[in-house]
Amino acid sequence: MTVTAITVIAITTVFLVYAAILGTYRGGQVSINQMQGMIYYQGEGSTSWGTTLSVGNGTAWYARLNVTSNIPSQTVKVTWTLEFDNGTTVSGPTPPQTTITLTGSPTAIYVTAGGGSSGNYDWGQHTTSVDEIYRVKAVVETP
């Protein structure tokens, strides 16, 4: 009886070893594409948005981020920063962080807590130095 039990265990072990190495399978490649978008500006009193803007000192102006492709369907956080043209951060502005749920479709995201156009942040209050060039940076990440 002992020999039979040992034989059964040995045969079972052989089958388990073979079952563990019968196949290894790898899936196809998965590419992660970066979301594409562009920041647009609008000056006070204007109804059009453009990728550049020229306004007078003390004029209110606004920004939005248009995401256009490779858009995830998830909630994201957008952190907005005002920079000089050389990439140095302008000290002082504290625009709201935007939390918005993207649906995979092109979307305009405004500088508001929820991303809607109402109450868009006025960057003009921080761009009062004449002959300076500014830009807005938006960093989109998972919350």
C-alpha positions in Angstrom: 0.0 0.0 0.0 2.9 2.4 0.8 4.4 1.7 -2.6 1.1 2.5 -4.3 0.7 5.8 -2.5 4.2 6.8 -3.4 3.6 5.9 -7.0 0.4 7.9 -7.1 2.1 10.9 -5.5 5.1 10.6 -8.0 2.8 10.4 -11.0 0.6 13.4 -9.8 3.8 15.4 -9.2 4.9 14.7 -12.8 1.5 15.8 -14.2 1.6 19.0 -12.1 5.1 19.8 -13.3 4.1 19.3 -16.9 0.8 21.3 -16.4 2.8 24.2 -15.0 5.0 24.4 -18.1 2.6 23.5 -20.9 2.4 27.0 -22.2 3.5 30.6 -21.8 1.5 33.2 -23.5 2.2 36.9 -24.0 -0.3 39.5 -25.2 0.2 42.0 -27.9 1.8 45.4 -27.3 0.0 48.0 -25.3 0.8 51.6 -26.3 0.0 54.4 -23.9 -0.5 57.6 -25.8 -0.2 61.1 -24.3 -3.4 63.2 -24.4 -3.1 66.1 -26.9 -4.3 69.6 -26.3 -3.7 73.3 -26.6 -4.2 76.4 -24.4 -6.3 79.2 -25.8 -6.6 82.8 -24.5 -9.4 85.4 -24.6 -9.2 89.0 -23.7 -11.8 91.0 -21.8 -14.8 91.9 -24.1 -13.7 89.5 -26.8 -15.8 86.5 -28.0 -13.1 84.6 -29.8 -10.3 82.4 -28.4 -6.7 82.3 -29.8 -3.4 80.6 -29.1 -1.8 84.0 -28.5 -3.1 87.3 -27.1 -2.0 90.9 -26.9 -3.8 93.1 -24.3 -3.3 96.4 -22.6 -1.9 96.7 -19.1 -4.6 96.0 -16.5 -6.9 94.2 -18.9 -8.6 91.0 -17.8 -7.8 87.9 -19.8 -8.7 84.3 -19.5 -7.3 80.9 -20.5 -8.8 77.4 -21.3 -7.3 74.1 -22.2 -8.8 72.3 -25.2 -8.0 68.6 -25.0 -8.4 67.1 -28.5 -7.2 63.5 -28.7 -6.1 60.4 -26.7 -8.5 61.6 -24.0 -9.1 59.1 -21.2 -12.5 58.5 -19.6 -11.7 59.3 -16.1 -11.5 62.1 -13.5 -8.5 64.3 -13.8 -7.0 67.2 -11.9 -5.6 70.3 -13.8 -3.1 72.5 -12.0 -2.7 75.9 -13.6 0.5 78.0 -13.4 1.3 81.5 -14.8 4.8 81.7 -16.3 7.0 84.2 -17.9 7.8 83.3 -21.5 11.2 81.8 -20.4 9.4 79.2 -18.2 9.9 80.9 -14.8 6.8 80.8 -12.6 5.2 84.1 -11.8 4.9 84.3 -8.0 1.5 85.2 -6.4 -1.3 83.8 -8.5 -3.3 81.0 -6.9 -5.9 80.0 -9.5 -8.2 77.1 -8.6 -7.2 73.6 -9.3 -9.7 72.1 -11.7 -11.2 68.7 -11.1 -13.2 67.4 -14.1 -14.4 64.0 -15.4 -13.4 63.5 -19.0 -15.5 61.3 -21.2 -13.1 60.4 -24.0 -14.4 63.3 -26.2 -12.7 66.6 -27.0 -13.3 69.0 -24.1 -12.7 72.7 -23.3 -11.5 72.9 -19.7 -11.7 76.4 -18.1 -9.7 77.7 -15.1 -12.5 77.1 -12.6 -12.9 74.4 -9.9 -15.1 72.3 -12.0 -13.8 73.2 -15.5 -16.9 75.1 -16.6 -16.7 78.5 -18.4 -18.6 80.5 -15.8 -16.3 82.3 -13.4 -13.1 81.7 -15.5 -10.0 82.9 -13.7 -8.8 86.4 -14.6 -5.0 86.2 -15.2 -4.8 90.0 -15.9 -4.6 90.8 -12.2 -1.2 89.2 -12.2 0.2 90.5 -15.5 0.6 94.2 -14.8 4.3 94.5 -15.8 4.5 96.3 -19.2 6.7 94.6 -21.9 6.7 91.2 -20.2 5.5 88.1 -22.0 3.4 85.6 -20.1 1.9 82.2 -20.7 -0.3 79.7 -18.8 0.8 76.1 -18.2 -1.7 73.4 -17.4 -0.6 70.0 -15.9 -3.2 67.3 -16.2 -2.9 64.3 -13.8 -5.0 61.7 -12.0 -6.2 63.1 -8.6 
